[in-house]
Every structure is written in C-alpha cells, then in structure tokens.
Amino acid sequence: MENKAILEGLLFVVGEDGLNIDQIKDVLQIEEEEAKQLILDLKEDYNNDNRGLRIDFLGNKIKLTTKPEHKEYYQRLLENPETNALSQASLETLAIIAYNQPVTRMQVDELRGVSTGQMIRKLVAKGFVKEGGRSNLPGRPILYETTNEFLDYFGLSSIEDLPDMRDFITTTETEEEENVDLYHSRYKEEITE
C-alpha cells in the first residue's frame, strides 16, 4: 500500500491545486482503475472520525481539505493574536499582491521567486486577500487583490495611500553617477551616428 501513502504526500504537496486522475497515473505510473481505487481507499481512510482531513473532488481535481465540522477551531486559531502576526514571507507576498493587484498566484510566484500558494491561502484566511475574479490567461487562474481588512490593518484609507515603491529603492552616489554616465554616453552615441 505504498502508493496510497505516496498519493497522500502528493496531495499535501500540491495543496489547493489538487491533482487529476491523469497526473496521479503519470506520477505513480499506474493504470486508471488502480488510481481510482487508491483515491477511494484514501478517501475511506479520511472518513474516519479521528482524522482532521478529508479527500474532496472539486471539479476534475482531487484535493486534501479540512473537515467543515472543525471550522470553529480553525476560526479560533486565526483569531488568536499569537498566530495572527504576519511573517516576513507573508508580508512580502502581501506587498506583491497590494502593488500588483489584481494578480494571479503564478505572477506572485514569479516575482517572489518561490511558491506562494500556502502563503496566499493564509492571507485569504486572515482576510487580507480575496479572490477578485478570473484572469483571461489560459486556465483562467484566480486573480487576487487586497481587502478592506488589509487597509484597516495597515491604517490606509485606500490602496492609493500605499507608499511609493521608489521611496524604498536606495542607490549610492556612485551608482547614480554611473547611471547618468551610461545615459549620456548612449545619448552621445546616438547623436554622433
């Protein structure tokens, strides 16, 4: 039954993206019927009352999700001031969303250089980020944007009150001189040609 444990790990790793039958078949190198049976067996294991997760079929994807009957405990965790603090990673992700909204998770991943799926889920759960529609990109990915709770938390009256990003860019005098020299040298080259 090693494949069942591997499938469980795969579902954990992909998180909200989930897996479809073809992906499971390809990764585990098994036939479709065996993949379906593994999913059903794992789903049966999770149906036990002493488990906190379950297997859901959402669209054509299989995902690990939490049980709705435990919702009040998840809410308490999110409302706890100790767990409500924002980590450096969540602040970076939130800043990328705030300055680029509406933005897809893949765009945030590209800007941050790491996968941000779990971080975005936490920000959505905390109420700082929400789904703002669907992109016209292939696959119609979700667009994320900040919420009024985000504005309240940071004491902003609107998104226009965000500090200008240029205020955070520091350059030394030498770098500024090099930039000016580069500009002038290119400008002169174009004039003389």
N, C-alpha and C positions, 0 to 999 in steps of 0.2 A: 504493500500500500504506500510505497514511497512517493508515487505520482500524486497521491492526494495531498501529502504534505508539501510537495513542490508547488502544486496548484494553489494551496493556501498562501504560501510565501509569495507567489507571483501576484495574486490578488492584492496582497498587502502592499507590495512594491509599486504597483501601478495606481493604487489609490482610486481617486474619483474617475480616472479614465476608464477603468474596468477593462475586461478582456472579452473578445467574442470567441465563438467556437473555433473558428479558423486559426486564431492566434494560439489558442490552447493546443490545438492539434499540431501546429508547426513547432512550437517550443518543446512540447513533450514528445514529439514525433510518434503520435498515436493516431488511431483511426477515430472517426467522428463518433461512433457509438461508444467507444471507450471514454472519450472526452465527456460526452453527455452523462455517462454513468458516474464518472468522477465528480462532476458538478452535483449530481443528485445525492451521492454519498456524502459529500462535504456539506451540502445543504441540510441533510438529515442530521449530521453531527451538530451543526449550529442550532438546530431547532430545539435542542435540549435546554431546559430552564436554567441550567448552571453556566450557560455561555452568554457573553455580552455582545456578541456579534451575530450577524446572520448573512446569508447569501441572498442577494436580490437580483432579479432580471429587470434591467432598466433599458428599454429599447432593445437593441440586439447585444447589449453588454451585460456581463456578469460582474457584480461588484460586491465587495465586503461593505456592509453598512452596520450601524448601531441599531439596537432594538428600540422601537418607539416607546415601549413601556418604561424605559430607563431615562426618558427625556428630562424629567425634573432634576436628576442627579447631574446630568451634563450642564443643565442651566445653572445649577449651584456652582459648579466648577468655574464656569465662565464669569459668573458674578463675583467670585472670590477675588478680593483686591490683590492677593499674592500672585494669582495666576493671570490677572488682568494686565500686568505690566507688559510693555512691548519690548521684545528683544531687539538687538541691533539688526538681525536679519529681517524681522518683521517691519522695523522702521524703514529699512532700505526698500523692501518690497512695497510698502505703503507709499513711500515717496515716488517710486517709479510709477505707480498707478495714479497718484494725485497729479503729477506733472504731465502725464501722457494720456489721461483718460479721454474717451473710453479706449481700453487696451485689452488685448487678449492675453491669456496666460503665456502663450508661446512668445509673445513680444516681450513680456516681463522677463521670462527666462533668458531671452537673448540679451537684454540689457543688463541683467544681473549676473549672467554667466553660469547660473546653476538652476536646477529645477525648483520652481516656487509653488507647485501645486498644493502642498501641505500648508505652506505659509498663507496662501490666499484663502484656503479653507478656514484657517484660524481667524484671519481678518474678517471674513464673512461672518463667522460665528460670533465674533466680538461686536459686529455691527458697524465696523469702519468701512467695509467694502460691500458692494452689492452687484448683482448681475444687472447690466444696463442694456441688455438686448443681445443680438447676434450679429457677428461680422459677416460681410459678404465674401470673405475669403473661403476657399474650398473647405468643406466640412462644417461651415457656419459656426466657428468657435464662439464661445461666450465672450461678451465684452464686459469688462469690469470697470467700475467707477466708485468714487468715494461717496459717503453718505452724510447726512446732517449730523450724525453722531461723531463722525470724523471731524467735522467743522467745530462742533461743541468741545470735543476733547482737546483740540489744539487752539481753541479760542479764536477761531476765524469766523467772520460773518459771511464770507463767500469764498469760493475757490480762487477768485481773483486776488484775495489777500495773501496767498502763498508768497513767500519771499522769492525774489528774482534769483534764479539759479546762478546768474553771473556774479552775485554777491558772494558765492561760496568758492569761486574759482580764484586761486591765488597764483600770481606769476611774479617772478623776481624781476628786478630791473634788467638784468642780463637777458632774460627770456623776452621781455618786451622789446629790447633793442634788437635782438635777433629777428623777431617778427617784423619790426619796422624795416630793418635792413633787407630782409627777404622780400618784402613788399616793394621797396624802392628798386631793388636790383631787378626784379621781374618787370616792373613798370618801365624801367630804363631800357631793358632788353626789347620790349615790345615797341618802344618809340624809335629805337635805332634800326629796327628791321624794316 
